[in-house]
Amino acid sequence: MIEKLLRQDRELKRAKINSETARIPWLELQRFFAAGKVMQVSAGLDLVDVAYAMQQDDVEQVQQWTETQQLGLVADDQAREWISNESSLWAVVVKPWVLVQEPD
């Protein structure tokens, strides 16, 4: 019974994160980037999974992603490329961070 409730809670939280995920032009994220609050999620990861792990304060998993460079602050060169290409990215807020991922 408890496992079922925990699973339902997890699914509800993931659904909420998924509903808050949107595609947004990189230019609209510039002020967050300037404040050092934008993290890039690699294409090999699920943006919702990463947001959920961060929201749940899963330090071990987040650390693993950062150590393998699958999650990290957006580099200046990457930001310039997104500006010049007028890129739109998938994004979701997990305070204080904005997580972004390039679309497939």
Secondary structure, DSSP 8 states (H G I E B T S, - for coil): -HHHHHHHHHHHHHHHHHHH-EEEEGGGGHHHHHTT-EEEE-TTS-HHHHHHHHHTT-HHHHHHHHHTTSEEE--HHHHHHHHHTT-EEEEEEETTEEEEE---
